[in-house]
Structures are given as C-alpha cells and as structure tokens.
Amino acid sequence: MAIRTVIDDIDVMVGDFPEINAEDGKLTGILSGALTQAIKALIRKMNGLISLGSGITGHRAGNMDAQFIDILTPSVADTEFVVPHGLNRLVTGYLIVRRDKSVGIYDSNFGSWNANTVFLKADAVSASIKLMLF
C-alpha cells in the first residue's frame, strides 16, 4: 500500500518566516517594519484562529501535527484494514471526525503500527468515515 503524503493546509498554517539580514548588525527601519509585520501575521493566526483546517483527505489538520484520512470500512465487520498516512512517525491516536452511519473504530495489530501505517477494525460494514490521525 502506498504511503500517503501530508498536504499542508496553507490557509490556516503560519507561513514560513522570511530570512532578514541586518545591515552591519543594525536594525533598520525596513528591517523593523518586516519584523513587525511578521509578528503581527503570527499573532493574527494564533489569537482565536487556531484551526483544524479544511478536513480534506490527506491534508494536515490545520495547525496540528495530524492528518485527515477518508476510509471506507471493509464489507465484513471486524476485519482488519490498513490506513496509510504521511506523518512519518508512530500515530498516537485517532478521532472519528465524520461518519455516514453508526460505527465504532478500534485498534488492530497495534504492535505492527509504524511511521506510515496503522491497522484498524470497524464494527460496521461499508461505513464511510473521516479520521484525524495524530
């Protein structure tokens, strides 16, 4: 099964800070203005705007080290299925964000989880679910 890539959600994430070089080690007016604008942008993103993102499958969950994954559970209840992800680390846990029917999801083969996959089971058949892996 292919490894899933994490797609950054740039609409809610704080952007990369530009490199700012001081002239002769001094803070110039232009440098001061650039720093002020960068700090204000950071404050705007953080004050009440921390987001879980768009929820689009494969996308990073906003400002979190988490990823959204859409899954259709197997057609036989309690059958193990693999969930590839792009977090490049062991998953701590997961949340069901959306589902189209009553379904419980639970761990399977936990000892085989790795930096790219988790193994789960569902107690309902053919349920369309959105998970947030973190």
Secondary structure, DSSP 8 states (H G I E B T S, - for coil): ------B--TTTS---------BTTB--HHHHHHHHHHHHHHHHHHTTT-------TTBB-TTSS-EEEEEE--SSTT--EEEE-S-SS----EEEEEESS---EEE-SGGG--SSEEEEEESSSS-EEEEEE-
